[in-house]
Amino acid sequence: MLIFQESTINIMISPQKARLQTIKFSSLSSLKPDYYFIQGYFMGLACSPELIVPSVWMEDLFGDITLENEEQMQAVLQIYTSQMDDVMEMKIKLPAKCVLSKTDFATSLAPASALPNWCLGMIKALDFIDVQVLSDRNRDDLLFIKETLTAFSCIKNAKKIFSKRSEDYQLEGHRMKRLLTTLIADFIHEMRFSETQESAQPEENKIDEQAFREITQIIMHQSDDNACRLLEEMISFQVSQLGPDFEKHNKGHMWLNPEIRPYMVLRARRAQINFEKGLIDPAINELQALIELNPNDNQANRYPLVNYLIIKQRWSEVEGLLNLYEERSTFMLAAQALMLFAQSGDSKESKLIKKQLKKANKHLEKYLTGQIKIPKQTPQAYQAGDKSEALTYINLAGKETWRAVDGALFWLRRK
């Protein structure tokens, strides 16, 4: 299934935290792959000419999964996405600890060492490649890559394989280690981007990736009639692929199924377009439906929703949403401040929340009141308290929300 970008609001976790959460996630699974095995596995997935969807590789890599929290799943997918992005830019590299010592060759290939585990992970993912559709050249390349990776999986295999290529197996091993990233990069290029490989695959299995990227760009960045038509077609396509009862079976935890995420993203985009067209009530209905399907709201649909509700002066629903999530984020503090000001004016309680809002993000007031010019480019991700967070709030109808409450912007500037 084709995967869209997963959210219009991208809250990234740090690489260090992603690593720790991924290790924890693995420890709770039945197969318990090592972190380097996971990284090698993702490199192997990147070699496949066909997309392997997360629901397939998750089970293959981890086996049965016990999920403690959704941040662990997010961490795994963030590392996977980062690996895929690096491959698209042909940034092929092994983890820093995947070394082959010149003084202690055997220890570098000992069980549980970084290099052997990374290679074993890549070998496992390469098994997804259907050799029947490969050209003879690509088939030979695949076998050579697998043999080389197998050689690095343990000292016994290194002696057996590298000794066939050279009298000095260690010297050959070091030579192949230096060439490994180049071999992988060349293999990925042949498998995914070369015209030779495309012609070897059955016509019905081809995907026009360029056309798909163009459609995605239109849907996610335009809102004219053509974009709306494409959006509705893609939503219908997702529904047909997921089956008639997918909402019923996944309601309450929709985001945990990676195959459903494109559908969720498309519906959130539909809400955004409806708002841009002045169809605020349909936008509200769409976002409320998405939150009902996935109350954990990994997409952060509550942030535009609470703003749309304020614009429509639907204060009881604003209060209900604030009570449902009870968070002290800039987005929800702004909503609470506006609600209290609309209901009780410059009261002690509203001033307290306003103070907390300014402390949470010192940049927001300046953007809202025009003291700082809003840049044209919208940030793709944000950090709490940063300018990027303030700009993300503005992008979610922030100014329109404050203008909808009489006197709110003047009140915000007052101490």
Phi, psi and chi 1 to 4 in degrees:
 res  aa     phi    psi   chi1   chi2   chi3   chi4
   1 MET       -  140.4 -176.9  171.6  -65.3      -
   2 LEU   -75.5  136.7  -57.3  176.6      -      -
   3 ILE  -111.7  126.1  -55.4  -64.0      -      -
   4 PHE   -86.9  166.9  -79.9   84.2      -      -
   5 GLN   -55.5  145.9   61.0 -176.2    7.7      -
   6 GLU   -87.8  -17.9  -67.6 -176.5   -7.9      -
   7 SER  -161.2  148.2  177.5      -      -      -
   8 THR   -78.3  -16.7   53.7      -      -      -
   9 ILE  -117.9  110.1  -56.5  175.9      -      -
  10 ASN  -105.1  102.4 -172.1   11.5      -      -
  11 ILE   -99.3   98.4  -49.9  172.0      -      -
  12 MET   -83.8  144.6  -60.1  -71.8  -72.1      -
  13 ILE   -98.4  157.5   57.7  178.9      -      -
  14 SER   -65.8  153.1   69.0      -      -      -
  15 PRO   -56.6  -37.5  -26.1   35.1      -      -
  16 GLN   -65.2  -43.1  -65.3   81.4    4.5      -
  17 LYS   -69.6  -37.7 -171.0  171.5 -176.0 -180.0
  18 ALA   -60.3  -40.9      -      -      -      -
  19 ARG   -63.2  -47.7 -178.1 -179.8 -172.3  -84.0
  20 LEU   -63.8  -41.3  -68.5  173.8      -      -
  21 GLN   -68.1  -35.4  -69.7  -75.5   17.3      -
  22 THR   -66.9  -40.9  -61.8      -      -      -
  23 ILE   -62.6  -41.2  -67.8  170.6      -      -
  24 LYS   -65.2  -42.8  179.5   63.7  174.9  177.4
  25 PHE   -58.0  -45.1 -178.7   87.3      -      -
  26 SER   -64.2  -38.7  179.2      -      -      -
  27 SER   -64.2  -22.8   71.0      -      -      -
  28 LEU   -91.7   -2.8  -62.4  171.3      -      -
  29 SER   -93.2  168.0   68.9      -      -      -
  30 SER   -76.5  -30.7   59.0      -      -      -
  31 LEU   -90.0  -24.8  -63.6 -179.4      -      -
  32 LYS    50.1   56.0  -63.3  178.8  171.5   52.4
  33 PRO   -67.5  144.5   26.4  -35.6      -      -
  34 ASP   -65.1  154.1  170.0   84.0      -      -
  35 TYR   -60.3  -37.8 -177.0   68.8      -      -
  36 TYR   -71.7  -33.1  -64.8  104.7      -      -
  37 PHE   -60.3  -42.6 -173.5  100.2      -      -
  38 ILE   -62.0  -44.7  -65.2  169.5      -      -
  39 GLN   -63.9  -42.2  -70.7 -178.2  -61.2      -
  40 GLY   -64.7  -37.5      -      -      -      -
  41 TYR   -60.5  -44.1 -173.8   89.8      -      -
  42 PHE   -64.7  -35.4  -71.1  160.2      -      -
  43 MET   -63.7  -39.0 -177.6   63.1   78.2      -
  44 GLY   -64.2  -40.6      -      -      -      -
  45 LEU   -60.8  -36.7  -69.5  179.9      -      -
  46 ALA   -66.1  -19.6      -      -      -      -
  47 CYS   -80.0  -19.1  -65.6      -      -      -
  48 SER   -70.2  133.5  175.1      -      -      -
  49 PRO   -71.9  -16.0   24.6  -32.6      -      -
  50 GLU  -110.9  145.0  -59.0  -67.2  -29.9      -
  51 LEU   -69.5  127.9  173.7   68.1      -      -
  52 ILE  -100.7  113.9  -48.2  -59.2      -      -
  53 VAL   -72.3  150.9  -63.9      -      -      -
  54 PRO   -55.8  -35.3  -29.3   37.1      -      -
  55 SER   -63.4  -25.3   58.9      -      -      -
  56 VAL   -83.3  -52.0  172.7      -      -      -
  57 TRP   -73.1  -25.8   62.1 -107.7      -      -
  58 MET   -59.2  -47.5  -82.0  -83.5 -171.8      -
  59 GLU   -69.0  -38.8 -176.3  176.4   -2.0      -
  60 ASP   -65.3  -38.2 -177.4   63.1      -      -
  61 LEU   -82.8  -42.0  176.3   57.4      -      -
  62 PHE  -108.0  -19.0  -65.8  104.3      -      -
  63 GLY    75.3 -142.0      -      -      -      -
  64 ASP   -71.6  137.5  -64.7  -30.6      -      -
  65 ILE  -120.3  132.8  -59.8  168.9      -      -
  66 THR  -110.2  113.5  -58.5      -      -      -
  67 LEU   -97.0  120.5 -169.8   65.8      -      -
  68 GLU   -81.5  -41.4  -76.6 -170.9  -21.5      -
  69 ASN  -154.6  158.7   59.7   70.2      -      -
  70 GLU   -72.6  -16.6  -67.0 -174.1   17.5      -
  71 GLU   -64.6  -30.4 -170.0  174.8   49.2      -
  72 GLN   -65.3  -44.5  -67.0  167.2   -3.0      -
  73 MET   -62.7  -41.1  175.5   78.1   77.8      -
  74 GLN   -61.4  -39.5  179.4 -170.7  -13.2      -
  75 ALA   -63.1  -45.3      -      -      -      -
  76 VAL   -60.9  -46.4  174.7      -      -      -
  77 LEU   -68.0  -31.5  -68.4  171.1      -      -
  78 GLN   -66.9  -42.1 -178.6  173.4  -49.1      -
  79 ILE   -66.2  -41.8  -68.9  172.1      -      -
  80 TYR   -60.0  -47.8  163.1   76.3      -      -
  81 THR   -62.9  -41.3  -58.5      -      -      -
  82 SER   -60.9  -40.7  177.6      -      -      -
  83 GLN   -64.4  -43.5  177.7   72.0   82.8      -
  84 MET   -64.1  -38.5  -63.0  -57.3  114.0      -
  85 ASP   -64.4  -41.9  -70.8  -16.4      -      -
  86 ASP   -62.5  -40.1  -76.0  -13.3      -      -
  87 VAL   -66.1  -40.7  166.6      -      -      -
  88 MET   -61.1  -29.5  -70.3  -57.1  -67.9      -
  89 GLU   -94.3    7.4  -62.4  176.8   13.5      -
  90 MET    56.5   38.3  -66.0  -52.0  -72.0      -
  91 LYS   -95.2   82.8  -63.4  177.6 -179.4  177.0
  92 ILE   -98.0  117.5  -49.2  -59.8      -      -
  93 LYS  -152.5  154.0   59.6 -177.6  179.4  179.7
  94 LEU   -92.6  156.4  -86.2   66.4      -      -
  95 PRO   -57.0  151.2  -24.4   34.2      -      -
  96 ALA   -58.9  -30.7      -      -      -      -
  97 LYS   -82.9   -4.2  -70.2 -169.7  177.1  -66.0
  98 CYS   -82.9   71.9  -71.1      -      -      -
  99 VAL  -106.9  159.0  -63.8      -      -      -
 100 LEU  -123.9  104.1 -171.8   60.3      -      -
 101 SER   -65.5  138.5  173.4      -      -      -
 102 LYS   -78.6  -22.0  -67.8 -178.0  178.0  179.9
 103 THR  -102.6  -20.1   57.7      -      -      -
 104 ASP  -141.5   70.8 -163.1  -10.0      -      -
 105 PHE   -56.3  -45.6 -169.2   93.3      -      -
 106 ALA   -64.6  -41.6      -      -      -      -
 107 THR   -63.0  -35.4  -61.3      -      -      -
 108 SER   -63.2  -25.3  -61.1      -      -      -
 109 LEU  -108.4   17.4  -59.9 -177.8      -      -
 110 ALA   -70.3  154.6      -      -      -      -
 111 PRO   -54.5  141.2  -25.0   34.2      -      -
 112 ALA    75.6    2.0      -      -      -      -
 113 SER   -75.1  159.7  -64.8      -      -      -
 114 ALA   -63.4  -48.4      -      -      -      -
 115 LEU   -63.3  -49.4  179.4   59.1      -      -
 116 PRO   -59.3  -41.9  -24.9   35.0      -      -
 117 ASN   -65.5  -40.8  -82.1  -21.6      -      -
 118 TRP   -60.8  -45.0 -169.7   92.7      -      -
 119 CYS   -66.0  -39.7  -68.6      -      -      -
 120 LEU   -64.5  -37.5  -72.0  168.7      -      -
 121 GLY   -64.2  -42.3      -      -      -      -
 122 MET   -66.0  -40.9 -175.2  170.3  177.0      -
 123 ILE   -58.8  -43.5  -68.8  169.2      -      -
 124 LYS   -61.3  -43.5 -177.3  174.7  177.8   62.2
 125 ALA   -70.4  -30.5      -      -      -      -
 126 LEU   -64.6  -18.8  -71.8  175.2      -      -
 127 ASP   -66.1  -15.9  -72.7  -20.8      -      -
 128 PHE   -69.8  -21.5  -80.4  114.7      -      -
 129 ILE   -72.5  126.1  -62.7  176.4      -      -
 130 ASP   -82.3  105.1 -176.3    0.6      -      -
 131 VAL   -67.2  -18.7  -64.4      -      -      -
 132 GLN   -67.0  -25.8  -60.4  -59.9  -41.7      -
 133 VAL   -99.3    2.5  -58.1      -      -      -
 134 LEU   -84.1  151.5  -61.4 -177.0      -      -
 135 SER   -70.9  163.2   65.0      -      -      -
 136 ASP   -58.3  -40.5  -69.8  -18.2      -      -
 137 ARG   -63.2  -46.6  174.1 -177.8  171.6 -178.4
 138 ASN   -66.9  -33.7  -69.1  143.8      -      -
 139 ARG   -65.4  -42.7 -166.8  178.2  -62.5  115.6
 140 ASP   -65.0  -40.1  -70.4  -17.5      -      -
 141 ASP   -62.1  -42.1  -71.5  -16.4      -      -
 142 LEU   -62.4  -44.8  175.2   60.3      -      -
 143 LEU   -63.5  -39.3  -69.2  174.4      -      -
 144 PHE   -67.0  -43.2 -175.0   76.6      -      -
 145 ILE   -60.6  -46.5  -73.8  -78.2      -      -
 146 LYS   -62.5  -42.0  -82.4 -169.2  168.1 -176.1
 147 GLU   -63.7  -41.6 -176.4 -176.2   63.2      -
 148 THR   -65.8  -43.6  -58.1      -      -      -
 149 LEU   -63.1  -39.7  -67.7  168.8      -      -
 150 THR   -62.6  -36.5  -59.8      -      -      -
 151 ALA   -61.4  -34.4      -      -      -      -
 152 PHE   -84.9    2.0  -72.3  121.2      -      -
 153 SER   -81.1  -21.1   65.2      -      -      -
 154 CYS  -169.1  162.8   65.8      -      -      -
 155 ILE   -65.2  -34.7 -173.9   63.6      -      -
 156 LYS   -62.2  -46.0  178.8 -179.2  177.9 -178.6
 157 ASN   -67.9  -35.2  -72.3  -22.1      -      -
 158 ALA   -61.6  -45.7      -      -      -      -
 159 LYS   -62.5  -44.8  -69.7  179.4  179.0  178.9
 160 LYS   -65.2  -47.0  179.0 -179.8  177.7 -178.8
 161 ILE   -81.4  -47.4  -66.4  170.4      -      -
 162 PHE   -71.9  -25.2  -68.9  141.8      -      -
 163 SER   -67.9  -26.4  -68.5      -      -      -
 164 LYS   -73.9  -21.4  -69.9 -170.6  -66.9 -175.5
 165 ARG   -97.9  -21.7  -58.1 -178.6 -172.1  178.3
 166 SER  -157.8  154.5  172.0      -      -      -
 167 GLU   -66.4  -33.3  -67.4 -177.5   -2.4      -
 168 ASP  -104.4   99.7 -171.4  -27.8      -      -
 169 TYR   -65.2  -32.8   77.3   90.0      -      -
 170 GLN   -69.9  -41.6  -69.1 -165.1   23.4      -
 171 LEU   -61.8  -43.0 -171.8   64.4      -      -
 172 GLU   -65.9  -37.8  176.9   65.1    8.6      -
 173 GLY   -61.7  -44.6      -      -      -      -
 174 HIS   -65.2  -37.3  -76.0  -65.9      -      -
 175 ARG   -63.9  -44.8 -173.4  180.0   77.6   86.4
 176 MET   -69.8  -30.7  -68.4  -51.3  -57.7      -
 177 LYS   -64.9  -40.3  175.0   60.7  168.6   61.6
 178 ARG   -65.5  -31.4  -69.4 -166.6  -60.3  -88.7
 179 LEU   -90.1   -7.7  -68.2  173.9      -      -
 180 LEU   -59.2  -47.9 -171.9   55.9      -      -
 181 THR   -64.3  -35.0   53.7      -      -      -
 182 THR   -66.3  -42.3  -58.5      -      -      -
 183 LEU   -61.0  -43.9  -73.1  171.3      -      -
 184 ILE   -65.8  -43.8  -66.2  170.7      -      -
 185 ALA   -61.1  -44.0      -      -      -      -
 186 ASP   -64.4  -39.6  -70.1  -15.0      -      -
 187 PHE   -65.3  -44.1 -178.2   63.7      -      -
 188 ILE   -61.3  -42.9  -70.9  173.2      -      -
 189 HIS   -60.9  -44.2 -177.5  -91.3      -      -
 190 GLU   -66.3  -40.3  -75.6  -64.4  -40.8      -
 191 MET   -74.5  -36.2  -66.9  -62.9  -68.2      -
 192 ARG  -108.6  -27.1  -61.5 -168.3   60.2  177.2
 193 PHE  -122.4   -9.4  -51.8  116.5      -      -
 194 SER   -86.3  146.1   91.0      -      -      -
 195 GLU   -67.1  -28.9  -65.4 -179.9    1.7      -
 196 THR   -62.0  -45.6  -57.2      -      -      -
 197 GLN   -67.7  -38.1  175.1   54.5   29.5      -
 198 GLU   -60.9  -39.1  -71.9  177.7    1.9      -
 199 SER   -71.6  -18.6   63.4      -      -      -
 200 ALA   -82.3  -13.4      -      -      -      -
 201 GLN   -92.1  147.1  -63.4 -178.6   36.6      -
 202 PRO   -57.3  142.6  -20.7   30.5      -      -
 203 GLU   -58.4  -37.2 -172.5   68.6   28.6      -
 204 GLU   -71.8  -15.4   63.3  -89.8   18.7      -
 205 ASN   -92.4   -4.1  -70.3  -22.6      -      -
 206 LYS   -75.2  146.6  -72.2 -174.4 -179.2 -179.6
 207 ILE  -122.6  127.1  -64.7  175.7      -      -
 208 ASP   -77.7   86.7 -170.4  -19.2      -      -
 209 GLU   -64.4  -35.3  -66.7 -172.8    4.0      -
 210 GLN   -63.2  -44.4  179.7   61.6   33.6      -
 211 ALA   -63.3  -39.8      -      -      -      -
 212 PHE   -63.6  -42.1  173.0   69.3      -      -
 213 ARG   -63.5  -38.3  -75.8 -165.3  -66.9  -91.2
 214 GLU   -65.8  -42.0  -69.9  175.0   -1.5      -
 215 ILE   -63.1  -42.5  -68.8  172.7      -      -
 216 THR   -60.2  -45.2  -57.9      -      -      -
 217 GLN   -60.7  -41.8  -72.1  -63.9  -47.2      -
 218 ILE   -62.5  -48.9  -68.3  170.9      -      -
 219 ILE   -63.9  -43.1  -71.2  173.9      -      -
 220 MET   -84.5  -14.2  -58.4  -51.2  -67.5      -
 221 HIS  -127.9   -2.7  -59.8  -70.3      -      -
 222 GLN  -127.0  158.7  -61.5 -179.7   28.2      -
 223 SER  -137.5   22.4   54.6      -      -      -
 224 ASP   -78.4 -178.0   57.3   16.9      -      -
 225 ASP   -60.7  -39.0  -69.7  -16.9      -      -
 226 ASN   -64.4  -42.9 -178.6   50.9      -      -
 227 ALA   -63.3  -41.0      -      -      -      -
 228 CYS   -64.5  -39.5  -67.8      -      -      -
 229 ARG   -63.4  -45.9  176.0 -176.6   60.8   79.4
 230 LEU   -62.9  -38.2  -69.2  171.7      -      -
 231 LEU   -61.0  -47.7  174.3   59.9      -      -
 232 GLU   -64.5  -37.0  -66.1  -57.3  -35.1      -
 233 GLU   -65.2  -40.7  -72.0  176.9   -0.4      -
 234 MET   -70.4  -36.0  -71.9  -55.7  -63.0      -
 235 ILE   -62.8  -44.9  -68.9  175.2      -      -
 236 SER   -62.5  -39.3  -63.2      -      -      -
 237 PHE   -62.9  -43.9  171.6   75.9      -      -
 238 GLN   -61.2  -43.6  -67.5  -70.8  -30.4      -
 239 VAL   -61.1  -43.3  171.5      -      -      -
 240 SER   -64.0  -34.1   69.0      -      -      -
 241 GLN   -75.9  -34.0  -66.2  -65.4  -60.5      -
 242 LEU   -82.7  -23.1  -67.1  167.4      -      -
 243 GLY    98.6  160.4      -      -      -      -
 244 PRO   -67.7  -25.0   24.5  -33.8      -      -
 245 ASP  -111.0   17.6  -62.4  -36.9      -      -
 246 PHE   -65.4  -35.0   76.8   96.0      -      -
 247 GLU   -66.9  -41.9  -75.5 -167.1    0.7      -
 248 LYS   -61.8  -42.7  176.2 -177.6  176.7 -178.1
 249 HIS   -78.3  -22.0  -65.3  -43.7      -      -
 250 ASN  -113.6    2.1  -67.0  -83.4      -      -
 251 LYS   -58.9  133.6 -174.2  176.2 -179.0  178.9
 252 GLY   101.3  -21.5      -      -      -      -
 253 HIS  -149.3   42.9   47.8   82.4      -      -
 254 MET   -59.0  -38.0  -63.5  -79.7  -81.9      -
 255 TRP   -70.7  -17.1 -161.2 -104.8      -      -
 256 LEU   -69.6  -19.4  -72.1 -179.0      -      -
 257 ASN   -96.9  105.9 -173.1  -24.6      -      -
 258 PRO   -58.4  -27.0  -24.0   34.8      -      -
 259 GLU   -72.3  -19.5  -67.3 -178.1   25.1      -
 260 ILE   -89.2  -16.9  -61.1  178.2      -      -
 261 ARG   -58.4  -40.8  -66.8 -177.8 -177.8 -175.7
 262 PRO   -57.9  -38.5  -24.9   34.4      -      -
 263 TYR   -62.0  -43.4  168.3   76.7      -      -
 264 MET   -65.1  -41.3  -58.4  -74.2  -77.4      -
 265 VAL   -63.7  -42.8  171.6      -      -      -
 266 LEU   -63.7  -40.5  -71.3  168.6      -      -
 267 ARG   -67.9  -37.1  -72.5 -166.2   59.1  179.1
 268 ALA   -64.4  -38.1      -      -      -      -
 269 ARG   -64.9  -36.9  175.0   57.8  179.5  155.9
 270 ARG   -62.7  -39.2 -178.0  162.0   63.6 -176.3
 271 ALA   -62.4  -42.6      -      -      -      -
 272 GLN   -62.4  -43.7 -175.2 -178.8   24.4      -
 273 ILE   -65.1  -40.6  -70.2  176.5      -      -
 274 ASN   -59.4  -40.9  -82.8  -27.0      -      -
 275 PHE   -64.1  -44.8  176.2   81.0      -      -
 276 GLU   -59.6  -29.3  -69.1  172.3    2.1      -
 277 LYS   -87.6    1.0  -70.0 -173.8  170.8 -175.1
 278 GLY    86.0    7.1      -      -      -      -
 279 LEU   -92.5   72.1  -56.2  173.0      -      -
 280 ILE   -72.7  -40.3  -57.4  177.8      -      -
 281 ASP   -61.8  -45.9  -72.4  -35.1      -      -
 282 PRO   -60.8  -35.8  -26.3   35.4      -      -
 283 ALA   -63.5  -42.9      -      -      -      -
 284 ILE   -62.1  -45.9  -72.1  172.3      -      -
 285 ASN   -59.6  -41.2  -65.6  -21.3      -      -
 286 GLU   -62.7  -47.5 -170.4   85.1   66.1      -
 287 LEU   -68.1  -37.7  -65.7  174.6      -      -
 288 GLN   -63.8  -38.1  -73.0  176.7  -30.1      -
 289 ALA   -64.8  -40.2      -      -      -      -
 290 LEU   -65.8  -38.8  -72.7  172.2      -      -
 291 ILE   -68.3  -35.5  -73.5  176.1      -      -
 292 GLU   -65.4  -37.8 -175.3  177.1   -8.2      -
 293 LEU   -70.6  -31.0  -70.2  170.4      -      -
 294 ASN  -142.1   80.3 -169.3   63.1      -      -
 295 PRO   -58.8  -26.6  -23.4   33.7      -      -
 296 ASN   -66.8  -18.0  -76.9  -30.4      -      -
 297 ASP    50.8   56.8 -168.5   26.8      -      -
 298 ASN   -62.4  -23.0  -50.8   79.8      -      -
 299 GLN   -81.3   -8.0  -67.0  174.0  -84.8      -
 300 ALA    61.8   38.7      -      -      -      -
 301 ASN   -66.3  -20.3  -73.1  -41.9      -      -
 302 ARG   -63.2  -26.6   61.1 -167.5  178.1  -82.7
 303 TYR   -70.8  -52.7  -62.6  154.1      -      -
 304 PRO   -66.0  -34.1   20.4  -31.3      -      -
 305 LEU   -60.3  -47.0  174.4   57.9      -      -
 306 VAL   -64.5  -33.4   77.0      -      -      -
 307 ASN   -68.1  -42.6  -76.2  -10.6      -      -
 308 TYR   -63.1  -38.9  -61.6  169.8      -      -
 309 LEU   -64.4  -38.1  -69.7  170.4      -      -
 310 ILE   -66.1  -43.3  -70.2  171.2      -      -
 311 ILE   -57.9  -36.6  -69.2  170.6      -      -
 312 LYS   -87.8    2.5  -63.8  -65.2  -72.7 -174.2
 313 GLN    58.9   35.8  -50.6  -78.6  -64.7      -
 314 ARG   -94.4   72.7  -69.8  162.3   61.6  167.1
 315 TRP   -67.3  -33.8  -62.9  114.5      -      -
 316 SER   -65.5  -35.3   62.1      -      -      -
 317 GLU   -74.4  -33.0  -68.9  170.5   85.1      -
 318 VAL   -60.9  -48.2  171.2      -      -      -
 319 GLU   -62.2  -40.2 -174.1  173.5    8.2      -
 320 GLY   -62.4  -40.0      -      -      -      -
 321 LEU   -68.7  -40.8 -162.6   60.5      -      -
 322 LEU   -62.0  -40.5  -68.6  171.5      -      -
 323 ASN   -70.4  -31.6  -69.6  -24.1      -      -
 324 LEU   -66.5  -39.0  178.7   62.7      -      -
 325 TYR  -103.5  -28.7  -71.5   99.9      -      -
 326 GLU    45.7   53.4  -65.6 -174.9  -26.0      -
 327 GLU  -116.1  155.9   64.7  178.8   71.5      -
 328 ARG  -106.8   35.3  -49.4  -51.9  -69.5  170.3
 329 SER   -74.2  162.6   67.7      -      -      -
 330 THR   -55.7  -42.1  -66.1      -      -      -
 331 PHE   -61.3  -45.7  -56.7   91.3      -      -
 332 MET   -81.9  -30.0  -62.0  -50.4 -119.3      -
 333 LEU   -64.7  -39.4  -77.0  170.0      -      -
 334 ALA   -62.6  -42.2      -      -      -      -
 335 ALA   -64.8  -42.2      -      -      -      -
 336 GLN   -66.0  -41.4 -172.3  177.5   10.4      -
 337 ALA   -61.1  -44.4      -      -      -      -
 338 LEU   -65.0  -42.1  -80.7  167.3      -      -
 339 MET   -61.7  -46.6 -178.5 -175.1   71.7      -
 340 LEU   -67.1  -38.5  -68.4  171.2      -      -
 341 PHE   -66.0  -39.9  176.5   71.7      -      -
 342 ALA   -66.1  -33.1      -      -      -      -
 343 GLN   -89.0  -34.4  -67.2  174.6  -18.9      -
 344 SER  -134.2    8.7   58.2      -      -      -
 345 GLY    67.6 -149.3      -      -      -      -
 346 ASP   -81.4   62.4 -169.9   31.0      -      -
 347 SER   -86.0  170.5   64.0      -      -      -
 348 LYS   -60.5  -41.1 -178.5  178.5  179.5 -179.9
 349 GLU   -68.9  -43.2 -172.1  178.1    6.9      -
 350 SER   -66.4  -37.2   66.9      -      -      -
 351 LYS   -66.5  -35.3  -74.7 -168.1  -73.2 -171.8
 352 LEU   -64.0  -45.2  174.7   62.1      -      -
 353 ILE   -68.2  -37.0  -59.6  -58.3      -      -
 354 LYS   -60.9  -41.3 -179.7  175.0   70.4  170.7
 355 LYS   -63.1  -41.9 -177.8  178.6  179.5 -179.5
 356 GLN   -65.7  -36.9  -68.4  177.7    8.5      -
 357 LEU   -63.5  -46.6  171.2   62.1      -      -
 358 LYS   -64.4  -32.9  -68.7 -177.0  177.2 -175.8
 359 LYS   -71.9  -36.0 -175.9  177.1 -179.6 -179.4
 360 ALA   -67.2  -36.7      -      -      -      -
 361 ASN  -150.7  106.6 -166.9  -60.1      -      -
 362 LYS   -74.0  -14.1   64.0 -178.3 -179.2 -179.1
 363 HIS   -86.7  -24.6  -50.5  -75.8      -      -
 364 LEU   -61.0  -46.1 -177.4   59.1      -      -
 365 GLU   -57.0  -42.6  175.8 -169.9  -10.1      -
 366 LYS   -66.8  -37.0  -64.4  176.3 -178.0  178.6
 367 TYR   -70.9  -42.4  -78.3  123.7      -      -
 368 LEU   -65.7  -37.3  -76.9  171.8      -      -
 369 THR   -95.4    4.6   58.0      -      -      -
 370 GLY    82.5   10.4      -      -      -      -
 371 GLN   -71.5  -26.5  -62.3  174.3   61.5      -
 372 ILE  -125.7  133.7  -60.8  178.5      -      -
 373 LYS   -70.6  137.0 -173.4  176.9 -179.6 -179.9
 374 ILE   -81.3  123.0  -62.1  171.5      -      -
 375 PRO   -67.0  154.8   23.1  -31.5      -      -
 376 LYS   -71.8  -33.5  -68.1 -178.4  179.3  179.8
 377 GLN   -82.5  127.9 -170.4  170.9    1.5      -
 378 THR   -88.1  133.8  -56.9      -      -      -
 379 PRO   -65.5  144.0   22.0  -32.0      -      -
 380 GLN   -82.8  -19.0  -64.1  -59.5  -52.9      -
 381 ALA  -149.2  166.3      -      -      -      -
 382 TYR  -143.2  161.0   73.7   83.7      -      -
 383 GLN  -120.1  142.3  -69.0 -176.1  -18.3      -
 384 ALA   -57.7  132.4      -      -      -      -
 385 GLY    84.8   -8.4      -      -      -      -
 386 ASP   -90.4  166.6 -170.6   61.6      -      -
 387 LYS   -58.6  -35.4  -72.4 -178.2 -179.9  179.4
 388 SER   -60.7  -35.0   58.8      -      -      -
 389 GLU   -69.0  -43.2 -177.9 -173.3   45.9      -
 390 ALA   -61.4  -41.4      -      -      -      -
 391 LEU   -69.3  -34.3  -70.1  169.9      -      -
 392 THR   -64.2  -41.1  -60.6      -      -      -
 393 TYR   -61.5  -45.3  177.3   85.3      -      -
 394 ILE   -58.6  -41.4  -63.7  -67.4      -      -
 395 ASN   -66.4  -21.3 -168.2   50.0      -      -
 396 LEU   -95.2   44.5  -61.3  176.5      -      -
 397 ALA    64.7   32.5      -      -      -      -
 398 GLY   -61.9  -48.2      -      -      -      -
 399 LYS   -65.4  -43.3  -86.5 -158.8  169.2 -175.2
 400 GLU   -60.0  -35.3  -65.4   90.3  -26.9      -
 401 THR   -66.3  -45.7  -57.9      -      -      -
 402 TRP   -70.5  -33.3  -78.3   80.6      -      -
 403 ARG   -69.9  -21.5  -72.0  169.9  178.9  163.7
 404 ALA   -73.8  -15.7      -      -      -      -
 405 VAL  -108.8  114.2  179.3      -      -      -
 406 ASP   -54.7  126.7  -70.1  -19.2      -      -
 407 GLY    79.3    0.8      -      -      -      -
 408 ALA   -66.6  -40.9      -      -      -      -
 409 LEU   -68.3  -37.2  -73.8  172.1      -      -
 410 PHE   -65.4  -41.4  -66.7  103.1      -      -
 411 TRP   -64.3  -37.3  171.9   71.5      -      -
 412 LEU   -61.9  -36.9 -179.6   64.0      -      -
 413 ARG   -74.7  -21.4  -67.1 -167.5   67.1  169.5
 414 ARG   -73.6  147.2  -70.7  166.2   53.6 -173.1
 415 LYS   -78.1      -  -66.1 -176.7  178.4  179.8
